[in-house]
């Protein structure tokens, strides 16, 4: 193997995580409650993007530490609360949602992230829509 190839491989393994494209990305959440008259479109940020992973096909030959399946997840987040319009008095009209401040490539934390790839779900309103730009 040529020295250039070895150096390139080592450089890629060492700095691959820092060059990943995991960053806060704009996202719109549609929120509605059965009791309320309107659907609320909330603009927020989520963590999205590419994270370097290592193929586990050779897991019998490699150390466990050499195998990583990292995801783009929250490094820092805060919660904001929006008021859903058109709710009757007996209904709590508030909805709290996460806002990604910064992101990282790492293990998925099920305390605050959905780590399972689900079927495609639609994100839409069934009621008249009210935008909420916070």
SULPE-V202415 format. One record per residue. N is the residue number from 1. RES is the residue in three letters. PSI is psi as a letter, one per 30 degrees, with the letter a starting at -180 (* if undefined). NEAR is the number of other C-alpha atoms within 12 Angstrom. Layout:
n->[N | N]
res->[RES | RES]
psi->[PSI | PSI]
near->[NEAR | NEAR]
This chain:
n->[1 | 2 | 3 | 4 | 5 | 6 | 7 | 8 | 9 | 10 | 11 | 12 | 13 | 14 | 15 | 16 | 17 | 18 | 19 | 20 | 21 | 22 | 23 | 24 | 25 | 26 | 27 | 28 | 29 | 30 | 31 | 32 | 33 | 34 | 35 | 36 | 37 | 38 | 39 | 40 | 41 | 42 | 43 | 44 | 45 | 46 | 47 | 48 | 49 | 50 | 51 | 52 | 53 | 54 | 55 | 56 | 57 | 58 | 59 | 60 | 61 | 62 | 63 | 64 | 65 | 66 | 67 | 68 | 69 | 70 | 71 | 72 | 73 | 74 | 75 | 76 | 77 | 78 | 79 | 80 | 81 | 82 | 83 | 84 | 85 | 86 | 87 | 88 | 89 | 90 | 91 | 92 | 93 | 94 | 95 | 96 | 97 | 98 | 99 | 100 | 101 | 102 | 103 | 104 | 105 | 106 | 107 | 108 | 109 | 110 | 111 | 112 | 113 | 114 | 115 | 116 | 117 | 118 | 119 | 120 | 121 | 122 | 123 | 124 | 125 | 126 | 127 | 128 | 129 | 130 | 131 | 132 | 133 | 134]
res->[UNK | UNK | UNK | UNK | UNK | UNK | UNK | UNK | UNK | UNK | UNK | UNK | UNK | UNK | UNK | UNK | UNK | UNK | UNK | UNK | UNK | UNK | UNK | UNK | UNK | UNK | UNK | UNK | UNK | UNK | UNK | UNK | UNK | UNK | UNK | UNK | UNK | UNK | UNK | UNK | UNK | UNK | UNK | UNK | UNK | UNK | UNK | UNK | UNK | UNK | UNK | UNK | UNK | UNK | UNK | UNK | UNK | UNK | UNK | UNK | UNK | UNK | UNK | UNK | UNK | UNK | UNK | UNK | UNK | UNK | UNK | UNK | UNK | UNK | UNK | UNK | UNK | UNK | UNK | UNK | UNK | UNK | UNK | UNK | UNK | UNK | UNK | UNK | UNK | UNK | UNK | UNK | UNK | UNK | UNK | UNK | UNK | UNK | UNK | UNK | UNK | UNK | UNK | UNK | UNK | UNK | UNK | UNK | UNK | UNK | UNK | UNK | UNK | UNK | UNK | UNK | UNK | UNK | UNK | UNK | UNK | UNK | UNK | UNK | UNK | UNK | UNK | UNK | UNK | UNK | UNK | UNK | UNK | UNK]
psi->[k | l | e | e | e | e | e | e | e | e | e | e | e | e | g | e | e | f | g | l | h | j | l | k | k | k | k | k | k | k | k | l | k | e | f | l | f | l | k | k | j | k | k | a | k | l | k | l | a | k | k | k | l | k | k | g | e | h | f | f | f | l | l | e | f | f | k | k | i | l | l | j | l | k | e | k | l | l | k | l | k | l | k | k | l | g | k | l | e | f | k | j | g | k | k | k | l | k | k | k | e | l | l | l | k | a | k | k | j | f | e | g | k | j | g | k | j | l | l | k | k | k | i | l | k | f | l | k | k | k | k | j | j | *]
near->[8 | 8 | 9 | 10 | 11 | 12 | 14 | 15 | 15 | 13 | 15 | 18 | 19 | 13 | 15 | 21 | 24 | 19 | 18 | 23 | 21 | 28 | 27 | 27 | 22 | 18 | 20 | 24 | 29 | 28 | 34 | 32 | 25 | 18 | 18 | 26 | 22 | 26 | 31 | 35 | 30 | 32 | 25 | 29 | 29 | 31 | 33 | 24 | 22 | 24 | 28 | 27 | 22 | 22 | 16 | 16 | 12 | 12 | 14 | 11 | 12 | 14 | 12 | 14 | 11 | 18 | 19 | 23 | 21 | 25 | 32 | 33 | 36 | 33 | 26 | 19 | 22 | 18 | 18 | 21 | 21 | 28 | 28 | 31 | 28 | 24 | 20 | 15 | 10 | 9 | 17 | 19 | 25 | 19 | 24 | 18 | 26 | 27 | 30 | 30 | 22 | 22 | 30 | 32 | 31 | 25 | 23 | 23 | 18 | 11 | 10 | 18 | 21 | 16 | 17 | 11 | 9 | 8 | 6 | 7 | 7 | 11 | 16 | 17 | 22 | 19 | 20 | 20 | 22 | 25 | 23 | 23 | 18 | 17]
